[in-house]
Amino acid sequence: MFEQLGVIGCGLIGGSFALALRRAGMVGRVVGYSKSPSTTEQARRLGVIDVVAESALLAVSGSDIVLVAVPVAAMEATFKAIRHLIDPGTLVMDVGSTKRDVVDAARRVLKDRIGSFVPAHPIAGKEVSGIEHADGTLFQGRQVILTPLPQTSAELLQKATNAWAAIGSHVLRMTPENHDAAFAAVSHLPHILAFAFFNAISRQPAGRDYLSLGGPGFRDFTRIAASNPEVWRDILMANREEILKQTQHFRHALDAMEHVVRTGNSEALESLIRSASEARAGWQMNSATPHTHR
């Protein structure tokens, strides 16, 4: 049980975490801050937070658990704004989709207070953003990845684990490096492909006509192309080294498909399709599936 949760960034993820902790009876009071005063006021009206903080620092004041739910590009500035009120017993978590850049920023800024920081990435979200879409059940049955540092307090790491487990999440631990490599493959690459694929169709002269014929398969395949542009710009730039490794793997696979189609090798084409089909049929979602973040 936490006395006070400080939420910095009252959007979909921050708001959902606050509601989830409330539902689980894990927090007494919630204080929230967002760059936009209208957002935090809306969060208060909706009952997501109890008190509006006028700054990120004031959201930390008196809080024994803090969730930094801002875009990854804003993490370092946020850490600078709050570091002076982070006590050894204060649990601080982020929810960024990349971890190495966030960890590096935390090391630069938090310095001797780094032990309070437990980097986190909940694998949950919606294509819509904003506090009005906050959902206290958002994390149920979803994975959350914790990437603790050597300096991370063992006690606070356990508290973080307990908090996520209490709201229904399956908690895994990874290194920041392994996290970013894995999510470049299973989350970041699919997004960049969805963006490129939709642009490729919509920008053709007959693109609008083609899109009017899209059915359920097309809808499912392109769902994540509707994701938040600013959020995904930051994620893709932050993890670009790992993403470029994955685009190379994809390019080789696409080249192989193109080659057998171009040469009319139907047996080789069927073999490539069968390989993917059987691997996909044997895949289980709980093994590792990210959904759109924030």
PAVEX-770430 format. One record per residue (C-alpha): x, z, y; residue in one letter. Coordinates in steps of 0.1 Angstrom, whole numbers, padded with zeros to 4 digits, always signed. Layout:
// residues N
XZYa...
END
This chain:
// residues 294
+0000+0000+0000m+0013-0010+0034f+0003+0007+0066e+0005-0023+0089q+0010-0061+0083l+0025-0080+0112g+0017-0117+0110v+0037-0141+0131i+0019-0174+0130g-0018-0170+0125c-0025-0203+0107g-0037-0212+0072l-0010-0194+0053i-0005-0164+0076g-0042-0158+0078g-0048-0163+0041s-0021-0138+0033f-0037-0112+0056a-0071-0117+0041l-0057-0116+0006a-0039-0083+0012l-0071-0069+0027r-0091-0079-0004r-0065-0063-0026a-0067-0030-0006g-0029-0034+0001m-0029-0030+0039v-0044-0007+0064g-0041-0027+0096r-0032-0062+0106v-0015-0072+0138v-0011-0109+0146g+0008-0131+0170y+0007-0169+0176s+0022-0190+0203k-0013-0200+0213s-0034-0170+0226p-0066-0188+0216s-0054-0189+0180t-0048-0152+0177t-0081-0144+0195e-0099-0166+0170q-0081-0148+0142a-0094-0115+0156r-0129-0128+0160r-0129-0140+0124l-0117-0106+0112g-0084-0119+0099v-0064-0096+0122i-0073-0063+0138d-0051-0064+0169v-0037-0093+0189v+0000-0089+0197a+0013-0104+0230e+0047-0113+0214s+0063-0118+0180a+0083-0086+0187l+0051-0065+0193l+0037-0079+0160a+0067-0063+0143v+0064-0030+0161s+0050-0004+0137g+0047-0029+0108s+0062-0020+0075d+0055-0056+0062i+0060-0087+0083v+0051-0123+0074l+0068-0150+0095v+0045-0180+0090a+0059-0205+0115v+0073-0240+0109p+0108-0240+0094v+0123-0254+0126a+0111-0223+0145a+0124-0197+0121m+0157-0190+0138e+0141-0185+0173a+0115-0162+0157t+0142-0141+0139f+0160-0137+0172k+0128-0125+0189a+0121-0098+0163i+0155-0086+0150r+0157-0055+0172h+0126-0039+0157l+0134-0047+0120i+0142-0013+0104d+0159-0009+0070p+0125-0001+0055g+0107-0031+0070t+0099-0059+0046l+0102-0093+0063v+0092-0125+0045m+0089-0161+0055d+0067-0188+0038v+0089-0219+0045g+0089-0248+0021s+0127-0250+0024t+0150-0221+0018k+0186-0229+0025r+0181-0236+0062d+0159-0205+0066v+0184-0183+0048v+0212-0197+0069d+0192-0189+0101a+0185-0154+0089a+0222-0148+0081r+0232-0160+0116r+0206-0139+0134v+0197-0108+0114l+0233-0099+0105k+0233-0063+0094d+0195-0063+0090r+0195-0091+0065i+0188-0067+0037g+0152-0065+0049s+0146-0102+0045f+0130-0116+0013v+0127-0154+0015p+0094-0166+0000a+0076-0199-0006h+0040-0197-0018p+0030-0228-0036i-0004-0231-0021a-0022-0247+0007g-0047-0273+0018k-0046-0306+0036e-0063-0289+0065v-0046-0263+0087s-0056-0236+0111g-0069-0201+0111i-0105-0212+0106e-0095-0224+0071h-0079-0191+0060a-0089-0181+0025d-0083-0148+0009g-0082-0164-0026t-0057-0191-0016l-0028-0176-0036f-0047-0166-0068q-0032-0183-0098g-0005-0199-0077r+0032-0195-0079q+0053-0179-0052v+0091-0184-0053i+0113-0156-0040l+0149-0165-0032t+0166-0131-0026p+0201-0128-0012l+0229-0106-0025p+0223-0083+0004q+0185-0081-0001t+0173-0045-0006s+0162-0041-0043a+0134-0018-0031e+0120-0043-0006l+0124-0071-0032l+0102-0051-0056q+0077-0045-0028k+0075-0082-0020a+0070-0089-0057t+0043-0063-0060n+0025-0076-0028a+0023-0112-0041w+0013-0101-0076a-0014-0079-0061a-0030-0110-0045i-0030-0130-0077g+0003-0149-0074s+0028-0156-0102h+0062-0146-0089v+0093-0164-0098l+0129-0159-0085r+0154-0186-0078m+0185-0192-0056t+0179-0210-0023p+0200-0239-0035e+0180-0243-0068n+0148-0240-0049h+0155-0268-0025d+0168-0291-0052a+0137-0285-0073a+0112-0289-0045f+0128-0320-0032a+0119-0335-0066a+0084-0321-0071v+0070-0317-0036s+0091-0333-0009h+0097-0367-0026l+0060-0371-0035p+0051-0365+0002h+0076-0390+0015i+0064-0416-0011l+0027-0410-0001a+0035-0414+0036f+0055-0446+0029a+0029-0460+0004f+0000-0456+0027f+0019-0471+0057n+0028-0500+0034a-0008-0508+0028i-0024-0500+0061s+0001-0521+0081r-0006-0553+0061q-0028-0578+0079p-0055-0573+0053a-0047-0536+0049g-0081-0523+0062r-0099-0545+0037d-0077-0533+0009y-0083-0497+0018l-0120-0502+0017s-0117-0509-0020l-0098-0478-0029g-0115-0456-0056g-0110-0421-0070p-0075-0429-0084g-0063-0442-0050f-0079-0411-0033r-0061-0387-0056d-0028-0406-0054f-0028-0406-0016t-0043-0372-0009r-0011-0357+0004i-0005-0385+0029a-0031-0367+0051a-0007-0337+0055s+0003-0322+0088n+0029-0346+0104p+0048-0320+0124e+0051-0296+0094v+0063-0324+0071w+0087-0338+0097r+0105-0304+0098d+0105-0300+0060i+0118-0334+0052l+0146-0331+0079m+0155-0296+0068a+0160-0307+0031n+0172-0342+0037r+0203-0340+0015e+0183-0331-0016e+0155-0355-0007i+0179-0384-0004l+0192-0376-0039k+0157-0378-0052q+0148-0411-0034t+0178-0426-0052q+0165-0415-0085h+0131-0429-0076f+0147-0462-0064r+0164-0467-0097h+0132-0461-0116a+0113-0485-0094l+0140-0511-0097d+0137-0508-0135a+0100-0514-0133m+0104-0543-0109e+0130-0559-0132h+0108-0560-0163v+0078-0572-0143v+0099-0600-0127r+0114-0611-0160t+0081-0609-0178g+0094-0584-0204n+0060-0569-0214s+0075-0548-0242e+0100-0531-0219a+0073-0526-0193l+0050-0510-0219e+0079-0488-0230s+0085-0475-0194l+0048-0469-0189i+0045-0451-0222r+0075-0429-0214s+0058-0418-0182a+0024-0415-0197s+0035-0393-0226e+0056-0371-0203a+0027-0366-0179r+0003-0358-0207a+0026-0331-0219g+0031-0315-0185w+0014-0283-0176q+0006-0275-0140m+0016-0238-0141n+0052-0249-0151s+0058-0261-0115a+0034-0278-0092t+0036-0275-0054p+0005-0282-0033h+0006-0291+0004t+0021-0263+0024h+0004-0249+0055r
END
